[in-house]
């Protein structure tokens, strides 16, 4: 199942920290705020799942971590989750906006159909019976 790799409190925070520039263990620790043992375990789990990879130093130590393509694609999910949180969180939670570097506007994630380009709304999808084996 897709959520097995990130089904705990810290994993998405780690992916988010890596997506926004953290790479060294201490930077991730500071950004995420997890206890050290928990962070080390989650980093191992994310690496085993192929979401992140450790960058090695010349002498074989770990220089830091980076997202794999699988992890970068998970970052897209986090952006959509952020939009959901911005929409439904109560007013006392501070929001962070992102600027799209290409156009200079505030970025708001939106799920669109690759074929027609239109936004996908709730109730507009159905299960492909042949592909699902139902």
N, CA, C and O atoms as a GROMACS GRO file, in nm:
protein
  536
    1UNK      N    1   0.084  -0.119   0.000
    1UNK     CA    2   0.000   0.000   0.000
    1UNK      C    3   0.088   0.125   0.000
    1UNK      O    4   0.196   0.126   0.060
    2UNK      N    5   0.043   0.228  -0.066
    2UNK     CA    6   0.122   0.350  -0.084
    2UNK      C    7   0.157   0.417   0.049
    2UNK      O    8   0.266   0.475   0.061
    3UNK      N    9   0.070   0.412   0.147
    3UNK     CA   10   0.096   0.481   0.273
    3UNK      C   11   0.189   0.407   0.367
    3UNK      O   12   0.231   0.464   0.468
    4UNK      N   13   0.221   0.283   0.339
    4UNK     CA   14   0.307   0.206   0.428
    4UNK      C   15   0.442   0.273   0.452
    4UNK      O   16   0.496   0.265   0.563
    5UNK      N   17   0.496   0.339   0.352
    5UNK     CA   18   0.628   0.401   0.365
    5UNK      C   19   0.625   0.529   0.448
    5UNK      O   20   0.728   0.570   0.501
    6UNK      N   21   0.510   0.593   0.461
    6UNK     CA   22   0.504   0.723   0.530
    6UNK      C   23   0.389   0.728   0.631
    6UNK      O   24   0.329   0.834   0.651
    7UNK      N   25   0.359   0.617   0.693
    7UNK     CA   26   0.240   0.610   0.778
    7UNK      C   27   0.266   0.645   0.924
    7UNK      O   28   0.198   0.596   1.013
    8UNK      N   29   0.363   0.730   0.949
    8UNK     CA   30   0.389   0.772   1.085
    8UNK      C   31   0.396   0.924   1.091
    8UNK      O   32   0.390   0.992   0.988
    9UNK      N   33   0.410   0.973   1.208
    9UNK     CA   34   0.407   1.118   1.232
    9UNK      C   35   0.522   1.193   1.166
    9UNK      O   36   0.505   1.310   1.130
   10UNK      N   37   0.637   1.131   1.150
   10UNK     CA   38   0.757   1.204   1.112
   10UNK      C   39   0.797   1.196   0.966
   10UNK      O   40   0.864   1.286   0.917
   11UNK      N   41   0.760   1.092   0.896
   11UNK     CA   42   0.814   1.068   0.762
   11UNK      C   43   0.782   1.180   0.663
   11UNK      O   44   0.871   1.225   0.590
   12UNK      N   45   0.658   1.227   0.659
   12UNK     CA   46   0.626   1.336   0.567
   12UNK      C   47   0.699   1.465   0.604
   12UNK      O   48   0.734   1.545   0.517
   13UNK      N   49   0.721   1.486   0.734
   13UNK     CA   50   0.799   1.603   0.778
   13UNK      C   51   0.942   1.594   0.726
   13UNK      O   52   1.000   1.695   0.685
   14UNK      N   53   0.999   1.474   0.727
   14UNK     CA   54   1.135   1.455   0.677
   14UNK      C   55   1.140   1.482   0.527
   14UNK      O   56   1.230   1.551   0.479
   15UNK      N   57   1.045   1.427   0.453
   15UNK     CA   58   1.041   1.449   0.308
   15UNK      C   59   1.025   1.598   0.279
   15UNK      O   60   1.091   1.651   0.190
   16UNK      N   61   0.938   1.665   0.353
   16UNK     CA   62   0.920   1.809   0.334
   16UNK      C   63   1.050   1.885   0.362
   16UNK      O   64   1.086   1.975   0.286
   17UNK      N   65   1.120   1.849   0.469
   17UNK     CA   66   1.246   1.917   0.503
   17UNK      C   67   1.348   1.899   0.391
   17UNK      O   68   1.418   1.993   0.353
   18UNK      N   69   1.358   1.777   0.338
   18UNK     CA   70   1.451   1.752   0.228
   18UNK      C   71   1.410   1.828   0.102
   18UNK      O   72   1.495   1.880   0.030
   19UNK      N   73   1.280   1.834   0.076
   19UNK     CA   74   1.231   1.904  -0.043
   19UNK      C   75   1.262   2.053  -0.038
   19UNK      O   76   1.277   2.117  -0.142
   20UNK      N   77   1.273   2.108   0.082
   20UNK     CA   78   1.296   2.251   0.094
   20UNK      C   79   1.437   2.284   0.142
   20UNK      O   80   1.460   2.386   0.206
   21UNK      N   81   1.531   2.194   0.109
   21UNK     CA   82   1.670   2.232   0.123
   21UNK      C   83   1.753   2.168   0.233
   21UNK      O   84   1.876   2.175   0.228
   22UNK      N   85   1.692   2.106   0.332
   22UNK     CA   86   1.772   2.040   0.434
   22UNK      C   87   1.836   1.916   0.372
   22UNK      O   88   1.775   1.851   0.287
   23UNK      N   89   1.957   1.885   0.412
   23UNK     CA   90   2.020   1.763   0.360
   23UNK      C   91   2.103   1.692   0.468
   23UNK      O   92   2.108   1.569   0.470
   24UNK      N   93   2.165   1.766   0.554
   24UNK     CA   94   2.246   1.706   0.659
   24UNK      C   95   2.158   1.665   0.776
   24UNK      O   96   2.051   1.723   0.798
   25UNK      N   97   2.203   1.565   0.849
   25UNK     CA   98   2.126   1.511   0.962
   25UNK      C   99   2.083   1.621   1.059
   25UNK      O  100   1.968   1.626   1.101
   26UNK      N  101   2.176   1.711   1.094
   26UNK     CA  102   2.144   1.816   1.190
   26UNK      C  103   2.040   1.914   1.136
   26UNK      O  104   1.957   1.965   1.211
   27UNK      N  105   2.045   1.941   1.006
   27UNK     CA  106   1.945   2.030   0.944
   27UNK      C  107   1.806   1.965   0.946
   27UNK      O  108   1.706   2.031   0.975
   28UNK      N  109   1.802   1.836   0.916
   28UNK     CA  110   1.674   1.764   0.918
   28UNK      C  111   1.621   1.758   1.060
   28UNK      O  112   1.502   1.778   1.083
   29UNK      N  113   1.709   1.731   1.156
   29UNK     CA  114   1.672   1.725   1.298
   29UNK      C  115   1.610   1.857   1.342
   29UNK      O  116   1.506   1.859   1.408
   30UNK      N  117   1.674   1.967   1.305
   30UNK     CA  118   1.624   2.100   1.342
   30UNK      C  119   1.489   2.129   1.276
   30UNK      O  120   1.400   2.185   1.340
   31UNK      N  121   1.475   2.092   1.149
   31UNK     CA  122   1.352   2.121   1.075
   31UNK      C  123   1.235   2.036   1.122
   31UNK      O  124   1.121   2.083   1.124
   32UNK      N  125   1.262   1.912   1.159
   32UNK     CA  126   1.155   1.817   1.191
   32UNK      C  127   1.122   1.817   1.340
   32UNK      O  128   1.006   1.810   1.377
   33UNK      N  129   1.224   1.826   1.425
   33UNK     CA  130   1.202   1.826   1.568
   33UNK      C  131   1.178   1.690   1.630
   33UNK      O  132   1.132   1.681   1.743
   34UNK      N  133   1.207   1.584   1.558
   34UNK     CA  134   1.189   1.448   1.610
   34UNK      C  135   1.303   1.413   1.704
   34UNK      O  136   1.413   1.466   1.690
   35UNK      N  137   1.279   1.324   1.800
   35UNK     CA  138   1.391   1.273   1.880
   35UNK      C  139   1.494   1.206   1.788
   35UNK      O  140   1.458   1.150   1.685
   36UNK      N  141   1.621   1.211   1.827
   36UNK     CA  142   1.729   1.159   1.743
   36UNK      C  143   1.710   1.014   1.703
   36UNK      O  144   1.731   0.978   1.587
   37UNK      N  145   1.670   0.929   1.797
   37UNK     CA  146   1.653   0.786   1.765
   37UNK      C  147   1.539   0.765   1.667
   37UNK      O  148   1.547   0.680   1.579
   38UNK      N  149   1.434   0.843   1.682
   38UNK     CA  150   1.319   0.834   1.590
   38UNK      C  151   1.361   0.881   1.451
   38UNK      O  152   1.328   0.817   1.351
   39UNK      N  153   1.433   0.993   1.445
   39UNK     CA  154   1.477   1.045   1.316
   39UNK      C  155   1.567   0.944   1.245
   39UNK      O  156   1.549   0.919   1.126
   40UNK      N  157   1.661   0.886   1.316
   40UNK     CA  158   1.751   0.787   1.256
   40UNK      C  159   1.672   0.668   1.202
   40UNK      O  160   1.700   0.620   1.092
   41UNK      N  161   1.574   0.621   1.278
   41UNK     CA  162   1.493   0.507   1.232
   41UNK      C  163   1.411   0.544   1.109
   41UNK      O  164   1.401   0.463   1.016
   42UNK      N  165   1.352   0.664   1.106
   42UNK     CA  166   1.272   0.705   0.991
   42UNK      C  167   1.357   0.726   0.868
   42UNK      O  168   1.315   0.692   0.757
   43UNK      N  169   1.477   0.780   0.884
   43UNK     CA  170   1.567   0.796   0.770
   43UNK      C  171   1.602   0.659   0.711
   43UNK      O  172   1.605   0.644   0.589
   44UNK      N  173   1.628   0.561   0.797
   44UNK     CA  174   1.655   0.425   0.748
   44UNK      C  175   1.534   0.369   0.673
   44UNK      O  176   1.549   0.312   0.565
   45UNK      N  177   1.416   0.386   0.730
   45UNK     CA  178   1.293   0.334   0.667
   45UNK      C  179   1.268   0.401   0.532
   45UNK      O  180   1.232   0.334   0.435
   46UNK      N  181   1.286   0.532   0.525
   46UNK     CA  182   1.266   0.604   0.399
   46UNK      C  183   1.369   0.562   0.294
   46UNK      O  184   1.338   0.555   0.176
   47UNK      N  185   1.491   0.535   0.338
   47UNK     CA  186   1.594   0.488   0.245
   47UNK      C  187   1.560   0.347   0.195
   47UNK      O  188   1.573   0.319   0.076
   48UNK      N  189   1.517   0.260   0.285
   48UNK     CA  190   1.478   0.123   0.246
   48UNK      C  191   1.360   0.124   0.150
   48UNK      O  192   1.348   0.036   0.065
   49UNK      N  193   1.274   0.223   0.162
   49UNK     CA  194   1.157   0.236   0.075
   49UNK      C  195   1.190   0.302  -0.058
   49UNK      O  196   1.106   0.310  -0.148
   50UNK      N  197   1.314   0.351  -0.071
   50UNK     CA  198   1.355   0.414  -0.196
   50UNK      C  199   1.309   0.558  -0.210
   50UNK      O  200   1.310   0.613  -0.321
   51UNK      N  201   1.269   0.621  -0.100
   51UNK     CA  202   1.220   0.759  -0.104
   51UNK      C  203   1.334   0.858  -0.089
   51UNK      O  204   1.332   0.966  -0.148
   52UNK      N  205   1.435   0.821  -0.010
   52UNK     CA  206   1.554   0.903   0.005
   52UNK      C  207   1.676   0.815  -0.018
   52UNK      O  208   1.666   0.692  -0.020
   53UNK      N  209   1.791   0.880  -0.034
   53UNK     CA  210   1.916   0.806  -0.039
   53UNK      C  211   2.021   0.887   0.036
   53UNK      O  212   2.020   1.010   0.036
   54UNK      N  213   2.112   0.813   0.098
   54UNK     CA  214   2.222   0.878   0.169
   54UNK      C  215   2.330   0.912   0.068
   54UNK      O  216   2.361   0.833  -0.021
   55UNK      N  217   2.387   1.030   0.083
   55UNK     CA  218   2.504   1.069   0.003
   55UNK      C  219   2.627   1.035   0.085
   55UNK      O  220   2.635   1.072   0.202
   56UNK      N  221   2.722   0.967   0.026
   56UNK     CA  222   2.841   0.922   0.098
   56UNK      C  223   2.956   1.020   0.082
   56UNK      O  224   2.967   1.091  -0.018
   57UNK      N  225   3.041   1.022   0.184
   57UNK     CA  226   3.166   1.099   0.176
   57UNK      C  227   3.272   1.009   0.114
   57UNK      O  228   3.249   0.890   0.092
   58UNK      N  229   3.388   1.065   0.085
   58UNK     CA  230   3.497   0.989   0.024
   58UNK      C  231   3.542   0.873   0.113
   58UNK      O  232   3.586   0.770   0.062
   59UNK      N  233   3.533   0.891   0.245
   59UNK     CA  234   3.577   0.785   0.336
   59UNK      C  235   3.464   0.691   0.378
   59UNK      O  236   3.480   0.612   0.471
   60UNK      N  237   3.350   0.698   0.310
   60UNK     CA  238   3.241   0.604   0.335
   60UNK      C  239   3.137   0.649   0.437
   60UNK      O  240   3.040   0.577   0.461
   61UNK      N  241   3.155   0.766   0.497
   61UNK     CA  242   3.054   0.817   0.591
   61UNK      C  243   2.937   0.878   0.517
   61UNK      O  244   2.936   0.883   0.394
   62UNK      N  245   2.839   0.924   0.591
   62UNK     CA  246   2.721   0.985   0.530
   62UNK      C  247   2.737   1.136   0.529
   62UNK      O  248   2.751   1.199   0.634
   63UNK      N  249   2.734   1.195   0.410
   63UNK     CA  250   2.746   1.340   0.395
   63UNK      C  251   2.611   1.407   0.409
   63UNK      O  252   2.604   1.526   0.442
   64UNK      N  253   2.507   1.334   0.386
   64UNK     CA  254   2.373   1.390   0.395
   64UNK      C  255   2.274   1.301   0.324
   64UNK      O  256   2.305   1.187   0.289
   65UNK      N  257   2.156   1.353   0.304
   65UNK     CA  258   2.047   1.277   0.242
   65UNK      C  259   1.987   1.360   0.131
   65UNK      O  260   1.994   1.483   0.131
   66UNK      N  261   1.927   1.290   0.035
   66UNK     CA  262   1.858   1.358  -0.073
   66UNK      C  263   1.738   1.274  -0.116
   66UNK      O  264   1.736   1.152  -0.095
   67UNK      N  265   1.641   1.340  -0.174
   67UNK     CA  266   1.524   1.270  -0.226
   67UNK      C  267   1.559   1.198  -0.355
   67UNK      O  268   1.631   1.252  -0.439
   68UNK      N  269   1.509   1.078  -0.371
   68UNK     CA  270   1.515   1.009  -0.499
   68UNK      C  271   1.401   1.063  -0.585
   68UNK      O  272   1.325   1.149  -0.538
   69UNK      N  273   1.386   1.016  -0.708
   69UNK     CA  274   1.272   1.059  -0.789
   69UNK      C  275   1.142   1.020  -0.720
   69UNK      O  276   1.044   1.096  -0.723
   70UNK      N  277   1.140   0.904  -0.657
   70UNK     CA  278   1.022   0.859  -0.583
   70UNK      C  279   0.989   0.959  -0.472
   70UNK      O  280   0.872   0.991  -0.449
   71UNK      N  281   1.091   1.008  -0.404
   71UNK     CA  282   1.072   1.108  -0.298
   71UNK      C  283   1.027   1.242  -0.352
   71UNK      O  284   0.943   1.308  -0.292
   72UNK      N  285   1.083   1.283  -0.465
   72UNK     CA  286   1.042   1.410  -0.527
   72UNK      C  287   0.895   1.403  -0.568
   72UNK      O  288   0.821   1.501  -0.554
   73UNK      N  289   0.854   1.289  -0.620
   73UNK     CA  290   0.713   1.272  -0.657
   73UNK      C  291   0.623   1.276  -0.534
   73UNK      O  292   0.512   1.327  -0.540
   74UNK      N  293   0.671   1.222  -0.421
   74UNK     CA  294   0.595   1.231  -0.296
   74UNK      C  295   0.582   1.376  -0.251
   74UNK      O  296   0.483   1.412  -0.187
   75UNK      N  297   0.680   1.458  -0.284
   75UNK     CA  298   0.672   1.601  -0.252
   75UNK      C  299   0.550   1.666  -0.315
   75UNK      O  300   0.494   1.760  -0.258
   76UNK      N  301   0.507   1.618  -0.432
   76UNK     CA  302   0.386   1.670  -0.496
   76UNK      C  303   0.263   1.642  -0.410
   76UNK      O  304   0.173   1.725  -0.399
   77UNK      N  305   0.261   1.525  -0.348
   77UNK     CA  306   0.150   1.488  -0.259
   77UNK      C  307   0.147   1.582  -0.139
   77UNK      O  308   0.040   1.623  -0.094
   78UNK      N  309   0.264   1.616  -0.088
   78UNK     CA  310   0.271   1.706   0.027
   78UNK      C  311   0.216   1.844  -0.008
   78UNK      O  312   0.151   1.908   0.075
   79UNK      N  313   0.241   1.891  -0.130
   79UNK     CA  314   0.186   2.021  -0.173
   79UNK      C  315   0.034   2.018  -0.177
   79UNK      O  316  -0.031   2.116  -0.138
   80UNK      N  317  -0.024   1.909  -0.224
   80UNK     CA  318  -0.170   1.897  -0.227
   80UNK      C  319  -0.224   1.888  -0.084
   80UNK      O  320  -0.327   1.947  -0.053
   81UNK      N  321  -0.154   1.815   0.002
   81UNK     CA  322  -0.194   1.805   0.143
   81UNK      C  323  -0.187   1.942   0.210
   81UNK      O  324  -0.271   1.975   0.294
   82UNK      N  325  -0.087   2.023   0.173
   82UNK     CA  326  -0.076   2.159   0.227
   82UNK      C  327  -0.199   2.241   0.189
   82UNK      O  328  -0.254   2.315   0.271
   83UNK      N  329  -0.242   2.229   0.063
   83UNK     CA  330  -0.360   2.304   0.021
   83UNK      C  331  -0.482   2.263   0.103
   83UNK      O  332  -0.560   2.348   0.147
   84UNK      N  333  -0.497   2.133   0.125
   84UNK     CA  334  -0.608   2.083   0.207
   84UNK      C  335  -0.600   2.143   0.348
   84UNK      O  336  -0.700   2.189   0.402
   85UNK      N  337  -0.480   2.142   0.406
   85UNK     CA  338  -0.461   2.198   0.540
   85UNK      C  339  -0.489   2.346   0.544
   85UNK      O  340  -0.551   2.395   0.640
   86UNK      N  341  -0.445   2.420   0.443
   86UNK     CA  342  -0.472   2.564   0.438
   86UNK      C  343  -0.621   2.591   0.429
   86UNK      O  344  -0.670   2.689   0.485
   87UNK      N  345  -0.694   2.505   0.359
   87UNK     CA  346  -0.838   2.524   0.340
   87UNK      C  347  -0.915   2.494   0.468
   87UNK      O  348  -1.011   2.564   0.500
   88UNK      N  349  -0.875   2.391   0.540
   88UNK     CA  350  -0.957   2.343   0.651
   88UNK      C  351  -0.900   2.364   0.790
   88UNK      O  352  -0.963   2.325   0.888
   89UNK      N  353  -0.783   2.425   0.803
   89UNK     CA  354  -0.730   2.450   0.936
   89UNK      C  355  -0.796   2.573   0.996
   89UNK      O  356  -0.845   2.661   0.924
   90UNK      N  357  -0.797   2.578   1.129
   90UNK     CA  358  -0.857   2.694   1.194
   90UNK      C  359  -0.766   2.814   1.178
   90UNK      O  360  -0.649   2.800   1.145
   91UNK      N  361  -0.819   2.929   1.201
   91UNK     CA  362  -0.751   3.055   1.173
   91UNK      C  363  -0.626   3.082   1.253
   91UNK      O  364  -0.546   3.167   1.213
   92UNK      N  365  -0.603   3.012   1.366
   92UNK     CA  366  -0.486   3.043   1.448
   92UNK      C  367  -0.360   2.968   1.402
   92UNK      O  368  -0.258   2.974   1.470
   93UNK      N  369  -0.367   2.898   1.291
   93UNK     CA  370  -0.248   2.831   1.237
   93UNK      C  371  -0.188   2.923   1.132
   93UNK      O  372  -0.256   2.967   1.039
   94UNK      N  373  -0.057   2.952   1.147
   94UNK     CA  374   0.006   3.040   1.049
   94UNK      C  375   0.032   2.965   0.920
   94UNK      O  376   0.079   2.851   0.921
   95UNK      N  377   0.001   3.029   0.809
   95UNK     CA  378   0.021   2.972   0.676
   95UNK      C  379   0.153   3.018   0.619
   95UNK      O  380   0.202   3.127   0.649
   96UNK      N  381   0.209   2.934   0.536
   96UNK     CA  382   0.328   2.969   0.460
   96UNK      C  383   0.289   2.959   0.314
   96UNK      O  384   0.236   2.857   0.270
   97UNK      N  385   0.315   3.065   0.239
   97UNK     CA  386   0.286   3.062   0.096
   97UNK      C  387   0.416   3.036   0.020
   97UNK      O  388   0.525   3.072   0.064
   98UNK      N  389   0.401   2.971  -0.094
   98UNK     CA  390   0.513   2.947  -0.184
   98UNK      C  391   0.492   3.032  -0.309
   98UNK      O  392   0.379   3.048  -0.356
   99UNK      N  393   0.600   3.084  -0.363
   99UNK     CA  394   0.596   3.160  -0.487
   99UNK      C  395   0.647   3.069  -0.598
   99UNK      O  396   0.754   3.008  -0.585
  100UNK      N  397   0.572   3.059  -0.706
  100UNK     CA  398   0.614   2.981  -0.821
  100UNK      C  399   0.721   3.061  -0.894
  100UNK      O  400   0.692   3.167  -0.949
  101UNK      N  401   0.843   3.010  -0.895
  101UNK     CA  402   0.956   3.084  -0.952
  101UNK      C  403   0.939   3.114  -1.100
  101UNK      O  404   0.998   3.210  -1.150
  102UNK      N  405   0.860   3.035  -1.171
  102UNK     CA  406   0.842   3.056  -1.315
  102UNK      C  407   0.756   3.180  -1.344
  102UNK      O  408   0.790   3.260  -1.431
  103UNK      N  409   0.644   3.194  -1.270
  103UNK     CA  410   0.553   3.305  -1.300
  103UNK      C  411   0.550   3.414  -1.192
  103UNK      O  412   0.497   3.522  -1.215
  104UNK      N  413   0.608   3.385  -1.075
  104UNK     CA  414   0.612   3.485  -0.968
  104UNK      C  415   0.487   3.497  -0.886
  104UNK      O  416   0.477   3.587  -0.801
  105UNK      N  417   0.390   3.410  -0.907
  105UNK     CA  418   0.263   3.416  -0.834
  105UNK      C  419   0.262   3.317  -0.717
  105UNK      O  420   0.342   3.223  -0.714
  106UNK      N  421   0.171   3.339  -0.622
  106UNK     CA  422   0.154   3.246  -0.511
  106UNK      C  423   0.109   3.112  -0.568
  106UNK      O  424   0.015   3.106  -0.647
  107UNK      N  425   0.176   3.006  -0.527
  107UNK     CA  426   0.146   2.872  -0.578
  107UNK      C  427   0.035   2.807  -0.495
  107UNK      O  428   0.041   2.808  -0.372
  108UNK      N  429  -0.064   2.752  -0.562
  108UNK     CA  430  -0.170   2.672  -0.499
  108UNK      C  431  -0.178   2.542  -0.577
  108UNK      O  432  -0.204   2.542  -0.697
  109UNK      N  433  -0.154   2.430  -0.508
  109UNK     CA  434  -0.154   2.299  -0.575
  109UNK      C  435  -0.296   2.264  -0.619
  109UNK      O  436  -0.394   2.295  -0.552
  110UNK      N  437  -0.303   2.198  -0.734
  110UNK     CA  438  -0.432   2.156  -0.788
  110UNK      C  439  -0.412   2.027  -0.867
  110UNK      O  440  -0.317   2.016  -0.944
  111UNK      N  441  -0.500   1.932  -0.847
  111UNK     CA  442  -0.494   1.806  -0.921
  111UNK      C  443  -0.569   1.826  -1.052
  111UNK      O  444  -0.685   1.868  -1.053
  112UNK      N  445  -0.501   1.794  -1.163
  112UNK     CA  446  -0.560   1.810  -1.296
  112UNK      C  447  -0.548   1.680  -1.373
  112UNK      O  448  -0.458   1.600  -1.349
  113UNK      N  449  -0.639   1.660  -1.466
  113UNK     CA  450  -0.634   1.546  -1.556
  113UNK      C  451  -0.523   1.568  -1.658
  113UNK      O  452  -0.517   1.673  -1.722
  114UNK      N  453  -0.437   1.470  -1.673
  114UNK     CA  454  -0.328   1.484  -1.769
  114UNK      C  455  -0.381   1.491  -1.912
  114UNK      O  456  -0.322   1.560  -1.996
  115UNK      N  457  -0.492   1.422  -1.942
  115UNK     CA  458  -0.544   1.417  -2.079
  115UNK      C  459  -0.610   1.548  -2.122
  115UNK      O  460  -0.580   1.600  -2.229
  116UNK      N  461  -0.700   1.602  -2.038
  116UNK     CA  462  -0.775   1.720  -2.080
  116UNK      C  463  -0.730   1.849  -2.012
  116UNK      O  464  -0.766   1.958  -2.057
  117UNK      N  465  -0.652   1.838  -1.904
  117UNK     CA  466  -0.602   1.956  -1.836
  117UNK      C  467  -0.698   2.020  -1.738
  117UNK      O  468  -0.664   2.120  -1.674
  118UNK      N  469  -0.820   1.965  -1.726
  118UNK     CA  470  -0.919   2.024  -1.636
  118UNK      C  471  -0.896   1.978  -1.492
  118UNK      O  472  -0.849   1.867  -1.470
  119UNK      N  473  -0.929   2.065  -1.394
  119UNK     CA  474  -0.918   2.024  -1.254
  119UNK      C  475  -1.010   1.905  -1.225
  119UNK      O  476  -1.119   1.894  -1.281
  120UNK      N  477  -0.964   1.817  -1.138
  120UNK     CA  478  -1.044   1.700  -1.099
  120UNK      C  479  -1.108   1.731  -0.964
  120UNK      O  480  -1.039   1.765  -0.868
  121UNK      N  481  -1.236   1.718  -0.958
  121UNK     CA  482  -1.314   1.745  -0.835
  121UNK      C  483  -1.368   1.615  -0.778
  121UNK      O  484  -1.372   1.512  -0.846
  122UNK      N  485  -1.408   1.621  -0.654
  122UNK     CA  486  -1.467   1.504  -0.588
  122UNK      C  487  -1.589   1.457  -0.667
  122UNK      O  488  -1.672   1.537  -0.709
  123UNK      N  489  -1.598   1.326  -0.686
  123UNK     CA  490  -1.712   1.268  -0.756
  123UNK      C  491  -1.693   1.259  -0.907
  123UNK      O  492  -1.783   1.211  -0.976
  124UNK      N  493  -1.579   1.304  -0.959
  124UNK     CA  494  -1.557   1.303  -1.103
  124UNK      C  495  -1.471   1.186  -1.151
  124UNK      O  496  -1.434   1.180  -1.268
  125UNK      N  497  -1.438   1.093  -1.064
  125UNK     CA  498  -1.357   0.978  -1.101
  125UNK      C  499  -1.436   0.850  -1.078
  125UNK      O  500  -1.518   0.842  -0.986
  126UNK      N  501  -1.411   0.750  -1.162
  126UNK     CA  502  -1.470   0.618  -1.141
  126UNK      C  503  -1.362   0.514  -1.160
  126UNK      O  504  -1.261   0.538  -1.225
  127UNK      N  505  -1.384   0.398  -1.103
  127UNK     CA  506  -1.287   0.290  -1.107
  127UNK      C  507  -1.292   0.220  -1.242
  127UNK      O  508  -1.399   0.186  -1.291
  128UNK      N  509  -1.175   0.198  -1.301
  128UNK     CA  510  -1.164   0.123  -1.426
  128UNK      C  511  -1.182  -0.025  -1.391
  128UNK      O  512  -1.088  -0.088  -1.341
  129UNK      N  513  -1.299  -0.080  -1.415
  129UNK     CA  514  -1.333  -0.216  -1.376
  129UNK      C  515  -1.240  -0.319  -1.437
  129UNK      O  516  -1.203  -0.416  -1.371
  130UNK      N  517  -1.201  -0.299  -1.563
  130UNK     CA  518  -1.112  -0.396  -1.628
  130UNK      C  519  -0.973  -0.394  -1.569
  130UNK      O  520  -0.915  -0.500  -1.545
  131UNK      N  521  -0.919  -0.277  -1.545
  131UNK     CA  522  -0.785  -0.267  -1.491
  131UNK      C  523  -0.777  -0.311  -1.346
  131UNK      O  524  -0.672  -0.358  -1.301
  132UNK      N  525  -0.887  -0.296  -1.271
  132UNK     CA  526  -0.884  -0.330  -1.128
  132UNK      C  527  -0.908  -0.478  -1.102
  132UNK      O  528  -0.886  -0.525  -0.991
  133UNK      N  529  -0.952  -0.550  -1.203
  133UNK     CA  530  -0.980  -0.692  -1.184
  133UNK      C  531  -1.110  -0.722  -1.113
  133UNK      O  532  -1.132  -0.834  -1.069
  134UNK      N  533  -1.196  -0.622  -1.100
  134UNK     CA  534  -1.326  -0.641  -1.033
  134UNK      C  535  -1.426  -0.707  -1.124
  134UNK      O  536  -1.540  -0.731  -1.084
   0.00000   0.00000   0.00000
